[in-house]
Amino acid sequence: MNIRSVRLLAMAVLLLASPALAQDTDAERLAAGLRPFFEVLSNNEPFTLSATVQAPIDGKPIPVELRLARFDDQSFDLDVIHSDYSVRLRRRKDLTAFALPHHKVVFLGRGHADKADHMLPTGLIERLISPASTVGQYAPLVIKNDIAVVAPLLLTVAKLEFDAKANTWSAGKDVTFSFADEKSLELTVHGMKSTLKRTAVEKPLAADDWAGFKAVDLDRSELERQLVRGIRRATEVLAPSKALTKPDQKAKAVAHGELRWIGGQRVVLLSGTPEQIGTAHGQLLGDEAARCIDSVLYSFGTFQTIRTGHWFRHDLEQAYSRLSPHIPERHKQETRAMAVALNLDPKLAEALNVFPEMFHCSGFAVFGSATQGGKLYHGRVLDYMTSIGLQDSATTFIVAVDGKIPFANVGYAGFIGSVSGMNAKAISLGEMGGRGEGNWDGVPMATLMRRALEECTTLDEVMNLWKTNPRTCEYYYVFADGKTNRAVGVAALPESIEFIEPGQSDPRLGDGIKDAVVLSAGSRLQELRSRVTKSHGQIDAEVAQSFMCRPVAMQSNLHNVLFVPEDGVLYVANADHKSPAAERPYVKLNLNELLGSMKVVTQK
């Protein structure tokens, strides 16, 4: 099911309102059909709703069975049954069970529920739907009003039309629905068919009755918070409001930090000790960091739990326990200070900062005979997770830690590591993820990247940093030095490291291209090689940016960066909710000028 289908389904089911003029007969007809379903959302009576959804996945209709049963003001069941991933949720007064039948595991939440993010049936829909989503702006109106009031409003806002001959309602070309009887609704959204029925209430089963399942005990507040915040963040990503698509571009300054908007992008300037930088980071980017954390820990974490059968936070904490000895204390100090400013558990913040991301990316460096004037251009394409909304927290950081080399870090609020960066010594770096998740007895990739930005003045120093430190997983990199017009590709495993020089042929990458390092995979690699070869000798900043267009960049393209390290310049493009980064405008940032202006800010 693609995001468009999900968004249309959500909007069709929760279509809501603004003042409208409608014929009384249509309003009455619509109200009569919707009333049995509307009432289950607006009162506290027991009910059972079941649905069969034919979701088009990979071109084939895949059935998904859903069942929601409310028993009283403390208890309900929710079943989502799919051929590959299934979930059964049972909430009772003293226990919440989250079961994964395909893995034969059930997570049992005991104790008190979270005060804010709990799953009591009363008011649950309002807690699940974010006010920062378009759906969230209207859901309270439907829940708190009589259908006779709401039905006339739906007619105009959704532009509903009734076909008396077919006895069918439609909203444009993508949404049609009809009432088979007083307890059944048939809905088609963008080719996805579903049938919703109100059925008899059954006797609830015991929440801890899961014969043959492995039981994992959790704190109930953690379990319910995970699900509520994960779903709420998903509603923002699937149907973002203007608060996310057109955020207020307000500048802000605190001690040791400043938030600026440049070309519509967030740029945060930070300076001082690790603690001062971490505190300023949290103070300037509270909302953005919260969305980043919700995307990673709660939305992605819930999906990952369903996919693997392991509680995501447990896996994250286990990874951190192995990676922690290899993280510099100054980075831990910065993360803890940021967590305090965000009112977040410092241990959780530290664990989240080693989130084991598996990127599918591309990168290149061209110079000498390949470019106009011989200047080095280093391109970096990050293809990863636009689907969980990380673009809402996209931020370019300009960081000057006391005693360290200042640098630019193209990243995300709440995350202090680096995946794309350039320092004031004309060193630039970009990474590409491979395989090997679970090989975590070494320096986290994002920590090693940041250390290079803070510590290295030459390409040889960067290469030596990778050679002399224990590494994790499988990663590929492009490193460049604008002072000497040198670049190198890197294939790094925990047990080995290989450097690929410009012009060097490689069985994984093809024949060498003079004065160029080109890294990607599959058809994207072939397209990138073709673009570099065709423009060889004529490459400038504009041409280099064009190398990162689709299809070299994937639909999940989160950000693109073109570094011109000799000039201290970087061009940054970030995805939004409609388009990948490759289809968004680039903004030019001058690291040296921003660092110079930062000195004035910190003296205030």
N, C-alpha and C positions, 0 to 999 in steps of 0.2 A: 504494500500500500504506500503510495507516494505521499509527500507532505501536502500536495494540493488536494488529494482525495480526502485526507484526514481533516484538513481545514474546512472543506466544503461540507463534510458530514457533520462536524461540530457546529458549524454555523447553521446548518439546516435544522438540526435538532434543537438548537437554542436560539432560534430566530426571535429577535425581540425588537423592538421599538421606538418609535417616535410618533408624534401626533399624526393621525391619518383620517381621511374621509373615505367611507366605504358604504356600499349598499348594505342595508340591514340584513338582507337575506344571505349574502355571502358571509358577513360577520357571524351571524347566528349559525350558519352551516359549519363554518370553520370551528367555532367554539364548541359545538356539539361533538364534532369529531375528536378534538384535542382534549376535551374535558376529562375522560378517564385517565389519560396519561398526565395531564397537568395536575390533577388532584393528588397524585402520589408524591409530587414534589412539594406541594404546598400544605400538606397536613401531616399528622403524626400517626395515621392509621397503618396497620400492617399491609403489605402488598408484595407481589412478585411480578417482576417484568422479565421477559425472556426475549432474546433477539437472535436471529441468524443473519449474519452478514456474509455476502459473497464478495470477498475482497480480491480485486485483480492484482495478483502478485506474479511478476515475470510473465505476464500475458495470459495467465490461467486463473480462473475463478477459484479461490481457496476459501472454503467455509470457515468462519469463526463463530463459535457459539458463545453467547453471553447470557448470564442470568444474574439478576439483582433481586434479593429478597430482604425486606425489612420486617423485623419481628416486633421490636419495641424501641423505646428511646435509647437503648444501650446496644442493641444487637442487630446485625445484618450479615448476609452472605453476598459475596461477589465471585462469580466464576467466569473466567475467560479461557475458552478451550480452542486451541489451534493445533494443527498437525505437528508443529515443531516446538512451540513454546506455549505452555499453559500455566495459568495461575488460579488458585482457589484461596479466597480470603474469607475468614470467619472472624467476626468480632462479637465478643460476649462481654458481659459486665466485668468479668475478672480476667479476661484473657483475649489476646488477638493472635490469630494464626495466619501465617502467610505461607501457603504450600505450593510447591513446584512439582506436579505429578511426573513430569518427564525425568526429573532427577531423583524422585522418591525422597525428597527432603522437605521438612516443614520447619519454619522459624516461628518460635513461640514467644510472644511478648508478654511478660508478666510485670506486675507492679503498677505504678501510677502512670497515666498518660501525660504527654506533654501539655502544658497549660494552653499553648496557642495552637500548635499543629497536631491536633488529635482527631480521631475518627468517630466521635459520637455522631450518630445519624442526624440529629437536629442541627441544621446549619452547615452540614458537611459540604454541600455543593458550593456554597459561598467561600469556604476555606480552600476548596480544590481549584477554583477558578480565580486567577490573578486579576486584580484591578488594572494591571498593566497590559492585559490582553483586550482585544475588542469584544470578545465574548463577556469578559468580566464587567464591562461597562453596562451591560444590559441584563445579566442573569438575575440580579436582585429584583428587578422590576417584574420578571415573570414569576419568581418564587413567591413574592409578597402580595401579588394582586390576583383578583379573580379572573378566570379565563374570559369572562364576558367583557371585561375591561381591556384585556390584552389583545384579544382576537382582532378587533378593528384596527389596532395599531400595526399588527403584523401585515395586514393587507397592503399597506402602502410601503412600509420600509422594505419588505421583501418582494414587493411588486407581484404579489400572488395573483394568479388567474385561475378561475375554475372552469373546467370543461364539463358541462352538464351531461353531454352525450357519453363521454368516457368515465364520468364521475371521478375526475382526477384533478388535483391541484398541481400547479407548476410555478417555479420561480426561475425565470430565464430558461436556458437550454440545459443547464446542468442538474437541476433539482426538480424531481416530481415525486408526489406522494398521494396516497389514497387510503381511505378507511374501508377495509374489507368488511368489518362489522364494528360494533361499539367497543370492542376490546382488541382490535388489531389494526396496525398501521404498516403499510408497505411503502418503502422509501427507496428512491434511486438517486444517488449523488455521483455525478461524473462517471456513470457506468457501473458504480458499485451498488449492488442491490442488498436490501436488508428488510427483514420483517420483524416488527416489534409487537409483542403480545402481552396483555395483562392476564395473569393466570392465578389460580387459587393459591393461597398461602399454605405452605407445608410446615410440618413440625421441624424446628431447628435441630441440627445435629450438634453434639458436643464439640467444642472448639479444639479439644486435644485428642480427638478420636481419629488417628491417622495410622491405621495398621500397615506395617511394612515400610513406613517412612522413617528416615533418620531425623531425629528431633534436635534442633539447635536452639538453646535458650538465649533470649535477648531481653534487654530492658525494654519494657513496653513503650516508653517515651521515644527511644531510638527507632524502634520499628515503625511506629505510626508517623513520626516526624519524617522518616525516610520516604514513605509513600506519599504523604500529603505534600511535602515540598517538592518532590519529584514531579508529581502530576501538575502542581500549580506552576512550576517553571515551564513544563511542557506546554501549558496553555498560552504562555507568553510567546514561546518560540513558534507555535503553530498559528497563532492569530495575534501578532504584536500590535499594540496600540501606538499612537503617535508618541507616547512617552518613550518608546524604544526606537521607533523608526525615525523620529525627528526630535531627539532629546534637546533640552535647553542647553545652549552653548554658553554657559556662564563661567567666566574666569573665577579662580579662587586661589587664595594664598594662605599658607600657614607657616609657622616656623620651620625652616629647612625644606620647604617645598612650595611648588606653585603648579596649578593646573591651567593650561592655556588651550585654546581651540585654534588650530591652524589649518585652514582649508577644509574645515568641517571635521577634522580629526582631533582626538584627545592627545595632548602632549603634556607629560608631567615631568617637571624638573625637580630633582632631589639632590641634596648635598648634606654632608656632615658625617657623623659617626654612624655605624650600622643601626644603632638604636634610634637615632634621630631620623634617619632615612626611613626606617620601618614605620615609625610613628606617623611621619608626614604622609607616607603612602596610604596608611589606613584612614587618616583624617580626610584626605582629598578624594578618595575613591571608595567610600563606604558602600554605596548602592551598587556600583559596578562590580566590586569584589564579591558582594553577596550574590549577585546573579552568576558570576563565574563559579563560585562555590556550589550554588544550587545546580548549575548545569553539570558540573563534574561529579560531585558527591551524590546528589539526589536523583537527577534525571538519568545521566549516564550510568550512575551506580546502580539504580534500580534495574535498568535494562541489562547491565552486566551480571547482576545477581540472577535474573531470570535466565540468561543465556548459559551461565556456568554452573549454577546451583550453589555457589559460594557467596557468603555475605560480603559485599564489596568492601565495606569499611574494614573488615578483618583482614582481607588480602592487602589492602592499602597499608595498614598498620604493620603487617608482617614484612612487607617490602621495605618500609621505612626503617624497621629495626635492623635490617641488614645493610641498608644504604647509609644510615646515620653516621657510623664511624668515619665515613669518607667525606663528610660535608664539613667545610671550615666552620669554626665556631662563630666567626663574624657573620656568616650567612644565617646561622641559627639565631643569633642575637637579633638580626634584622627581622626575621620571620616572626619571632616571639613579640617584638615590639609592635609589628603590624597587627598581629592577632589581638593584642591588648586594645589597640585603637579601634579595631573592628568589633570588640566585645565577643571574640571568638576564642574557643579553647586553643591555647598555643600548641598542644600536642596534635590536634586535628589540623591546624594550619601547617605544621611541619610535615605531616603525612601527605597532605594535599599537594605540597610543593614537590613531591617526588612522583606525582601521578605518572604512571608508566605509559606515556603516549607512544603510539605506533603510527608514525607519519608516513604518508605515501606522497613523496615530494619530488621536486626536480631542482637542479641548481647548475650554474655555469659560471665560468670566469673567462673573459676574453681580453686580450691586450696585444701590444706589439703590432705585428703585421695584420692582425685581425680587425683593428679598430682605427678610427680616424685619429691621427696624431699619436697613436700608440698607447693611449690612456687605458687603464684597466677598469673594466666594468664587471661587477660581480652580481649576478642575479640569483634570487632565492624565491622559490615557489613553495608555499606551505599549503598542502592539501589535507585538511583534517577538520572534521566535526563542525561544519556550519550547521548541521542538523540539530545540535544541542544548544545553539545560540551563543557560542563563545564570542561572536562578533559584537555582542552587546557590551562587552567589557574590554574591547580592543583599545590599547593604549601604547603609545611610544614613550618610553622613559629615557630621559637624559639624566645620567647618574654620575655624581662625583663623590665617591667615598673617600674620606680622609686617608691620605697616604697611598691611594690606589690610582690607576689610570682611569680618567673619566671615559664614559662610553655611552652609546645609544643602544637601547634594547627594545626591539619591536615585539611587544608582548601583550599581556592581559592583566587586568587588575586582580590583585591578590596573589600573583605569581611572581616570585623574585628571580627565578632562574631565566636562562636565555635559550632561545631556539634560533634567533636571527639577530645579529648584532654587529656593531662596528665601534672601535675605540678611537681615541684622539691620537693614537700613534699609527693610524691608517691601516689597522688590521681589521678584516671583516670575516665573519664566519656564518655558515648556514648548515643545517643538518638534514638528513633524510633517514627515516626509520626503516629498519629491516625486521628480522625475526628475533627469536631468542628471549621473549618475555619470560621473566622468572630468573634470569641470570643477573641477580642484583647484588653480588658481592664485590662492589666496586664504587667508583665515583659516579653519581647520577649524571646522565648526559647533560642536562640543563645546568648542573653545577659546574661541570668541566668547561662548558661553553662560557659561563659567566667568569670563571677563573681566568680563562684566556683573555677575555676583554679587560679584566682588572690588572692582569699581571704581565702580559706579553707585549713586547715592543717590536719583535721581528717574527717572520714566518718560521724560522728555525726554532724559536722559543715555543711557538704554538705546537709545532710537531713534536718537540721534546716533551712538552706537557702531556701529550697523549701517549707517548711511548713509555713514560716513567710512572704513570698512574694506573691503578687497576681500573678496567673498563667494564661496562655493563651491556648486556644484550648485543644486538647487531645494529650498528649505525654507519651511515655514510655521510661524508662531509665535503664541503668545498671551503678551503681556507685561502685567503688572499692577503697580499701586502702591497698597498698602493705606493709605498716609498721606493720599492725595488721592482715593481711590476712583475711580481712572482705570484703564482697560484699553484695549488695542488689539490687533487682529489684524494679522499681517504676512505678506505674500507676497514672498519674497526670492529673486531670481535673481542670478547673477553680474553681469548688465548692468543690473538695475533693482531697485527696491524700492518696495512699495506698502503704505501703512498703512490699515487698515480700522477706522473708528471705531465705537463702540457705536451700535446702531440704524441703521447704514448698510446699505442694500440693496446686493447684489452679485450679478452673474449666476452666479457660482460657488457662492454661499451662500444665495441667496434673499432675500426681503424682510427688512428689518432688524427686530430685536426691541429694544424700548426697554431701555436700560441693560444690554445684553448683547452679548457677542462670542461667536459660536458657530462653531467650525471643525471640519469632518470631511469625509467624502466619501460619495457614493452613498446607499444606504439608511440607513447609520449616521448621516449628516448629518440626514436627514429625521426619524429617530427622536429624535435629540438635540434638534432644534428643537422637536419636538412636546412633549417632556418639559419643556423650559424654558418654553414657552408656557403649558402647562397649569398649571404651578406658579408662574407669574409673580406676584410679590407675597408668596408664602408660603415662599420658599426659605430654608432654614437649612442647617447643616452636614450633617445627616442626609439631607435632601432632595437636596442637591448631590451627596452620595455616590451616591445612587440613580440619578442621571443617568448614571453611569459603568458601570451594570450592562449585561449582555448584552441586546440585540445591538449596542449602541453600542460596547462592547468586543468584540474578536474572540476566537476561541478561542486565538489566540497572545498574548493579553494578558499582558504580562510584569510591569508594575506600574501601579498607579493612585495618584495623589496628589491630595489636596484641600488647597490652600494657603488659609490665612486670614491673610494677611500683616499686617493691622492688629494681630492678637493675637500674631504671631510663632509661630503654630501650624501644623503640617501633619499630615495624616492619610495614612498610607502603607499600601498593601496590595500584597503581592508574590505572584506565582504560586508554586505548588508543582508536584510532578510529576503531580498528579491534576487540579488545577483551575486555571483562569486567575485572574489577580489579582482580577477582578470578582467572583469567587465566594469570595474569601478575606476574613478579617476585617481591618478597618482598625485601625491602631495610632496613637494620638495622641502626637505628639512636640512639645515646647515648646522652640523654638530658644533663646529667651532663658534659660530655666532650665538647659538643657544647657550653654550657654556659661558661665553663672555657676558651675556645678559643675566645669567644665573648669579654671577658674583654680585651684581647690583641688588638682586632680590634678597640674597642672604645677608646683606649688610643692613637691611631695613630694620 
